Amino acid sequence: MWKSIVAARRVCGSADNESWAWVIPLKAGNFRIRAFDVRRELLANADDLWDGNLSIVHDEFVATIDEVDDAVRRTGADPKELDAPWKCDFPL
């Protein structure tokens, strides 16, 4: 079981945005899978990033690690690309 967040870039529907999916392991043993878009202009100054200017496009909880890959696919990301956040330029 993962003990830290992993993330992957995902295809974004807008040329003005970047997008990521991330998997968050929760203390209860389940997982939260979220995907969000953020405007490229905001990425230039990471200090401006906060929940209010991120567009959450997918938010799902799954009970087991066996369900994570399918949930990540539902975000539009490839579960094979999940990695440490700093390896995919994850901005949070």
C-alpha positions as CSV (number, residue, x, y, z in Angstrom):
1,M,0.0,0.0,0.0
2,W,1.2,3.5,-0.8
3,K,1.9,5.7,2.2
4,S,2.3,9.0,0.3
5,I,0.7,10.8,-2.6
6,V,1.4,9.8,-6.2
7,A,0.4,11.8,-9.2
8,A,0.4,11.8,-13.0
9,R,-0.3,14.3,-15.7
10,R,-3.5,13.9,-17.6
11,V,-4.9,15.1,-20.9
12,C,-6.6,18.5,-20.4
13,G,-9.5,19.7,-22.5
14,S,-8.2,23.3,-22.7
15,A,-4.9,24.5,-24.3
16,D,-4.8,27.2,-21.6
17,N,-4.6,24.6,-18.7
18,E,-2.4,21.9,-17.4
19,S,-4.0,18.9,-15.6
20,W,-3.0,16.2,-13.1
21,A,-4.5,13.2,-11.4
22,W,-3.4,12.3,-7.9
23,V,-4.0,9.5,-5.5
24,I,-4.2,10.3,-1.8
25,P,-3.9,7.4,0.7
26,L,-6.2,8.0,3.6
27,K,-5.7,6.9,7.2
28,A,-8.7,4.6,7.1
29,G,-7.0,2.5,4.4
30,N,-9.0,3.8,1.5
31,F,-7.9,6.1,-1.3
32,R,-9.0,9.4,-2.7
33,I,-8.5,10.0,-6.4
34,R,-8.7,13.6,-7.7
35,A,-8.1,15.3,-10.9
36,F,-7.8,19.0,-11.4
37,D,-7.0,21.6,-14.1
38,V,-5.1,24.8,-13.4
39,R,-4.5,27.7,-15.7
40,R,-0.9,27.8,-17.1
41,E,-0.5,31.5,-16.2
42,L,-1.0,30.5,-12.5
43,L,1.7,27.9,-12.7
44,A,4.2,30.6,-13.4
45,N,3.7,31.9,-9.9
46,A,3.0,28.9,-7.7
47,D,2.2,31.2,-4.7
48,D,-1.1,31.9,-6.4
49,L,-2.3,28.3,-6.3
50,W,-5.1,27.4,-3.9
51,D,-8.3,25.3,-4.0
52,G,-10.3,28.3,-5.2
53,N,-8.4,28.7,-8.5
54,L,-8.1,25.0,-9.3
55,S,-10.8,23.3,-11.3
56,I,-11.6,19.9,-9.7
57,V,-12.7,17.7,-12.6
58,H,-12.9,14.4,-10.8
59,D,-13.1,13.4,-7.1
60,E,-13.7,9.8,-6.1
61,F,-13.0,7.5,-3.1
62,V,-12.2,3.8,-3.5
63,A,-12.0,1.3,-0.8
64,T,-8.9,-0.8,-1.9
65,I,-5.7,-0.3,-3.8
66,D,-7.0,-2.8,-6.3
67,E,-9.6,-0.2,-7.4
68,V,-7.1,2.6,-7.8
69,D,-6.0,1.9,-11.4
70,D,-9.6,1.9,-12.8
71,A,-10.3,5.1,-10.9
72,V,-7.2,6.8,-12.3
73,R,-8.2,5.8,-15.8
74,R,-11.6,7.4,-15.2
75,T,-9.8,10.7,-14.6
76,G,-8.2,10.4,-18.1
77,A,-4.7,9.6,-16.7
78,D,-2.6,6.5,-17.2
79,P,-2.1,4.6,-13.9
80,K,1.3,3.4,-15.2
81,E,2.5,7.0,-15.0
82,L,1.7,7.5,-11.4
83,D,4.9,8.6,-9.6
84,A,6.2,10.9,-6.9
85,P,4.7,14.3,-7.4
86,W,8.0,16.1,-8.1
87,K,8.6,13.7,-11.0
88,C,5.6,15.0,-13.0
89,D,5.8,18.7,-12.1
90,F,2.8,18.4,-9.7
91,P,2.2,21.9,-8.5
92,L,0.9,21.3,-5.0
